[in-house]
């Protein structure tokens, strides 16, 4: 794939219908249809077909299930990559699995490494081990999921990725942590950082107020949108900003070296 200086992204912050995959796919189809054709990457929240549910036994799809097929179809229709996480069953295990689906239908996966013990996610879902770095249009992209945001070591920019993505169901009562950490991840990794959260109330009574946002490599907020409603935001990210900032301010060169176990 050729190098693209600009990357046009869209993210969709929406109220998810509890445990109703078909209704959520239909809702996102309508929103994706209205995205401009310049957009090259579409980002959806964590568990975007169900909400953050521990009811994996009844909700899990196989990898090649209806949601992946739907993502491939949306990617083809918009000629854009599509990413977000889904409840997946594989070899007797359940995963909170993110798909990064390319426009022509191929895909890469990332299984959430940090399962959310407070909600007992660790008792239902098997934790992933490996970080994913996607190469898309010459951009290196690192997609992570919700609770991963609290663990800076796993997200550390050791390969000079350009864009860090967090897809989430992050509740309102802890949203100040979300706001602070998203911005911090952008600054400490000298990378764009985009966080996509949901709104509304889920079937477990948790309330979500969005706060989806995008930051540049110095922590400047790029989103000029309402923080709490249902919305689609389109942004153009610029690689020359990263290159200039990194060559001028050599913070990444000075990072601590370590091995993650």
Rosetta blueprint (number, residue, H / E / L):
1 X L
2 X L
3 X L
4 X L
5 X L
6 X E
7 X E
8 X E
9 X E
10 X E
11 X E
12 X E
13 X E
14 X L
15 X E
16 X L
17 X L
18 X L
19 X L
20 X L
21 X H
22 X H
23 X H
24 X H
25 X H
26 X H
27 X H
28 X H
29 X H
30 X H
31 X H
32 X H
33 X H
34 X L
35 X L
36 X L
37 X L
38 X L
39 X L
40 X L
41 X E
42 X E
43 X E
44 X L
45 X L
46 X L
47 X L
48 X L
49 X L
50 X L
51 X L
52 X L
53 X L
54 X L
55 X L
56 X H
57 X H
58 X H
59 X H
60 X L
61 X E
62 X L
63 X L
64 X L
65 X L
66 X H
67 X H
68 X H
69 X H
70 X H
71 X H
72 X H
73 X H
74 X H
75 X H
76 X H
77 X H
78 X H
79 X L
80 X L
81 X E
82 X E
83 X E
84 X E
85 X E
86 X E
87 X E
88 X E
89 X E
90 X E
91 X L
92 X L
93 X E
94 X E
95 X E
96 X E
97 X E
98 X E
99 X E
100 X E
101 X E
102 X L
103 X L
104 X L
105 X L
106 X L
107 X E
108 X E
109 X E
110 X E
111 X E
112 X L
113 X L
114 X L
115 X L
116 X L
117 X H
118 X H
119 X H
120 X L
121 X H
122 X H
123 X H
124 X H
125 X L
126 X L
127 X L
128 X L
129 X L
130 X L
131 X L
132 X L
133 X L
134 X E
135 X E
136 X E
137 X L
138 X L
139 X E
140 X E
141 X E
142 X E
143 X E
144 X E
145 X E
146 X H
147 X H
148 X H
149 X H
150 X H
151 X L
152 X H
153 X H
154 X H
155 X H
156 X L
157 X L
158 X L
159 X L
160 X L
161 X L
162 X L
163 X E
164 X E
165 X E
166 X E
167 X E
168 X L
169 X L
170 X L
171 X L
172 X H
173 X H
174 X H
175 X H
176 X H
177 X H
178 X H
179 X H
180 X H
181 X H
182 X H
183 X H
184 X H
185 X H
186 X H
187 X H
188 X H
189 X H
190 X L
191 X L
192 X E
193 X E
194 X E
195 X E
196 X E
197 X L
198 X L
199 X E
200 X E
201 X E
202 X L
203 X L
204 X L
205 X L
206 X L
207 X E
208 X E
209 X E
210 X L
211 X L
212 X L
213 X E
214 X E
215 X E
216 X L
217 X L
218 X L
219 X L
220 X L
221 X E
222 X L
223 X L
224 X L
225 X L
226 X L
227 X L
228 X L
229 X L
230 X L
231 X E
232 X E
233 X E
234 X E
235 X E
236 X E
237 X E
238 X E
239 X H
240 X H
241 X H
242 X H
243 X H
244 X H
245 X H
246 X H
247 X H
248 X H
249 X L
250 X L
251 X L
252 X L
253 X L
254 X L
255 X L
256 X L
257 X L
258 X L
259 X L
260 X L
261 X L
